[in-house]
Structure formats: structure tokens, C-alpha cells
Amino acid sequence: MKPTVLLSISTLLLAGSVSAAFAQERIYRCGGKEGAAPEYINNAKDAQSRGCRLIEGGNVTVVQGLTQSRPAVRVAAAAQASPAATNEAQRARDSDTRAILESELKKAEQRLAEQQKEFNNGQPEKQGIEGRNYQRYLDRVAEMKESIARHESDIAGLKREISRLPANTVRQ
């Protein structure tokens, strides 16, 4: 029983000395330069040389914040560009976008046609071990159905995006 009592007493003494060490640490508040946020430090010599104020009473929690940067103003560049040049640039971008979407649409339609041909109206040819393992065949058929549905969805999305583009864009 004595070893337990000694251990408890030594633990209490150790905890008391640790809390006393933390209680002696002092926090100083230094004013921010040119409207900046104040800075909090715990170095007494540095605080004295900078003319910082001692913070007393209660705990201090300091959370680093993000600095707010102001976006560059580009009004001058926008004002210099003529409306005709802006319209031409937009038409060129629309034209390029339309060309890219149409090429993607053609590729997607080709892939869909290949998959539908391979799918063979739900009766694709059995491959290798699928003659003996019917579940594997059923799994492949289900994957093909999902893939065809995905391709059809992609094609519908591409057509929707193309329809949103202005109709008067002509690629040069």
C-alpha cells in the first residue's frame, strides 16, 4: 500500500510543478504596424524592446488568420478593348468550343455504335469460359448495358451543350 501512496504523492507534486511553470509564462500584445493585426508573443525581452503590453487574467488563444489580398482591378484593360474586338474574340471561342464538342460527339456516337453492335440486342456472343460459366456471361452483358446507357447519357449531354452555344458561330 505504501508504494501506491508514494506514487500518488509524486504524481501530484509533478503535476503541481508543471502547472506552475505554465502559469508563469506571460503573453504580450504588440500593436500591429500600419493597421495590421496585433501580434502576441511570449518572449519578455523581445516584448520590452518593442514596447508591448502585458496581457493579464485568463487564457489567451491566438488563431492565425488569412491575410486578405485585394484583387487587381482590370478596368483599364476592359475599357480599352472595343466591343467589336470583344465580340470577335467571343465568336472565335464559341466556334472553337462548338468544334471540340462536335468532335467529341462524333467519337461518342462511334463508340456507342460499336458497343451496340457488340451487344447484339442483348445477345452478345459468348467468349472463352462464358460457355461453361453462365454467370460470367450475364455479368458481362450487364456491364455492356450500363456502358451503353452511360454513352447515351454522354451523347445527350454533348448535344445539350452544343444547343446552348450561339447558332451564328461559323468556324473559319
C-alpha positions as CSV (number, residue, x, y, z in Angstrom):
1,M,0.0,0.0,0.0
2,K,2.9,2.4,0.7
3,P,4.3,2.2,-2.9
4,T,0.9,3.3,-4.2
5,V,0.7,6.3,-1.8
6,L,4.2,7.4,-2.7
7,L,3.4,7.1,-6.4
8,S,0.3,9.2,-6.0
9,I,2.1,11.9,-4.0
10,S,4.9,12.1,-6.5
11,T,2.4,12.4,-9.3
12,L,0.6,15.3,-7.6
13,L,3.9,17.1,-6.9
14,L,4.9,16.7,-10.6
15,A,1.5,18.0,-11.8
16,G,1.8,21.0,-9.5
17,S,5.2,22.0,-10.8
18,V,4.1,21.7,-14.4
19,S,1.1,23.9,-13.9
20,A,3.2,26.4,-12.0
21,A,5.6,26.5,-15.0
22,F,2.7,27.2,-17.4
23,A,1.2,29.8,-15.1
24,Q,4.5,31.8,-15.1
25,E,4.5,32.2,-18.9
26,R,3.4,35.6,-19.8
27,I,1.8,36.8,-23.0
28,Y,2.5,40.2,-24.5
29,R,0.4,42.1,-27.1
30,C,2.3,44.2,-29.6
31,G,0.4,46.7,-31.8
32,G,0.2,45.9,-35.5
33,K,2.2,48.1,-37.9
34,E,0.2,50.3,-40.2
35,G,-3.3,49.0,-39.4
36,A,-2.1,45.3,-39.4
37,A,-3.5,42.9,-36.8
38,P,-1.8,42.9,-33.4
39,E,0.8,40.3,-32.7
40,Y,1.0,38.2,-29.5
41,I,4.4,37.0,-28.2
42,N,5.7,35.3,-25.1
43,N,9.4,36.5,-25.1
44,A,9.8,39.1,-22.4
45,K,13.0,40.7,-23.8
46,D,11.6,41.0,-27.2
47,A,8.3,42.4,-25.9
48,Q,10.2,45.0,-23.8
49,S,12.3,46.2,-26.7
50,R,9.2,46.5,-28.9
51,G,7.1,48.3,-26.3
52,C,4.5,45.6,-26.0
53,R,1.8,45.4,-23.3
54,L,1.4,42.5,-20.8
55,I,-1.9,40.6,-21.1
56,E,-3.2,39.6,-17.7
57,G,-6.1,37.4,-16.5
58,G,-7.5,34.4,-18.3
59,N,-6.1,32.3,-21.1
60,V,-5.3,33.7,-24.5
61,T,-5.9,31.7,-27.6
62,V,-4.4,33.0,-30.8
63,V,-5.7,31.8,-34.1
64,Q,-3.8,32.6,-37.3
65,G,-6.0,34.2,-39.9
66,L,-5.6,34.5,-43.6
67,T,-4.4,37.8,-45.0
68,Q,-6.9,39.5,-47.3
69,S,-5.5,40.3,-50.6
70,R,-7.3,42.7,-52.8
71,P,-7.9,41.6,-56.4
72,A,-6.2,43.6,-59.1
73,V,-8.5,46.0,-60.8
74,R,-8.5,45.5,-64.6
75,V,-11.0,48.2,-65.5
76,A,-8.5,50.0,-67.7
77,A,-7.8,46.9,-69.9
78,A,-11.5,46.3,-70.3
79,A,-12.2,49.9,-71.2
80,Q,-9.5,49.9,-73.9
81,A,-10.9,46.9,-75.8
82,S,-13.5,47.8,-78.3
83,P,-16.9,46.0,-78.3
84,A,-16.2,44.7,-81.8
85,A,-13.0,43.1,-80.8
86,T,-14.6,41.5,-77.8
87,N,-17.4,40.1,-79.9
88,E,-15.0,38.7,-82.4
89,A,-13.0,37.1,-79.6
90,Q,-16.1,35.6,-78.1
91,R,-17.3,34.3,-81.5
92,A,-13.9,32.6,-82.0
93,R,-14.1,31.0,-78.6
94,D,-17.7,29.8,-79.3
95,S,-16.6,28.5,-82.7
96,D,-13.7,26.5,-81.1
97,T,-16.0,25.2,-78.4
98,R,-18.5,24.1,-80.9
99,A,-15.8,22.3,-83.0
100,I,-14.5,20.5,-79.9
101,L,-17.9,19.5,-78.7
102,E,-18.9,18.2,-82.2
103,S,-15.7,16.1,-82.5
104,E,-16.4,14.6,-79.0
105,L,-20.0,13.9,-80.1
106,K,-18.8,12.0,-83.2
107,K,-16.4,10.0,-81.1
108,A,-19.1,9.2,-78.5
109,E,-21.5,8.2,-81.3
110,Q,-18.9,5.9,-82.8
111,R,-18.2,4.2,-79.5
112,L,-21.9,3.8,-78.9
113,A,-22.4,2.2,-82.3
114,E,-19.6,-0.2,-81.7
115,Q,-21.0,-1.2,-78.3
116,Q,-24.5,-1.7,-79.7
117,K,-23.1,-3.9,-82.5
118,E,-21.2,-6.0,-79.9
119,F,-24.2,-6.1,-77.6
120,N,-26.3,-7.6,-80.4
121,N,-29.7,-6.7,-79.0
122,G,-28.9,-8.3,-75.6
123,Q,-27.4,-11.5,-77.1
124,P,-23.7,-10.9,-77.4
125,E,-21.5,-13.9,-78.4
126,K,-20.1,-15.8,-75.6
127,Q,-16.3,-15.5,-75.1
128,G,-13.9,-18.2,-73.7
129,I,-15.1,-19.6,-70.4
130,E,-18.5,-18.0,-70.6
131,G,-19.8,-21.1,-72.4
132,R,-19.3,-23.0,-69.2
133,N,-19.8,-20.2,-66.7
134,Y,-23.1,-18.6,-67.5
135,Q,-22.9,-16.1,-64.6
136,R,-19.8,-14.5,-66.1
137,Y,-21.7,-14.1,-69.3
138,L,-24.6,-12.4,-67.5
139,D,-22.2,-10.1,-65.7
140,R,-20.6,-9.0,-69.0
141,V,-24.0,-8.4,-70.5
142,A,-25.0,-6.2,-67.5
143,E,-21.8,-4.3,-67.8
144,M,-22.4,-3.7,-71.5
145,K,-25.9,-2.4,-70.8
146,E,-24.5,0.0,-68.2
147,S,-21.8,1.2,-70.6
148,I,-24.4,1.7,-73.4
149,A,-26.6,3.7,-71.0
150,R,-23.5,5.8,-70.0
151,H,-22.6,6.5,-73.6
152,E,-26.2,7.5,-74.4
153,S,-26.2,9.9,-71.4
154,D,-22.8,11.4,-72.6
155,I,-24.2,11.9,-76.1
156,A,-27.3,13.6,-74.7
157,G,-25.1,15.9,-72.6
158,L,-22.9,16.8,-75.5
159,K,-26.0,17.6,-77.7
160,R,-27.4,19.8,-74.8
161,E,-24.1,21.7,-74.6
162,I,-24.0,22.2,-78.3
163,S,-27.6,23.5,-78.3
164,R,-26.6,26.1,-75.7
165,L,-24.0,27.7,-77.9
166,P,-25.0,30.6,-80.1
167,A,-26.2,29.4,-83.5
168,N,-24.4,32.1,-85.5
169,T,-20.9,30.9,-84.9
170,V,-19.1,29.9,-88.1
171,R,-15.7,28.3,-88.0
172,Q,-13.2,29.9,-90.4
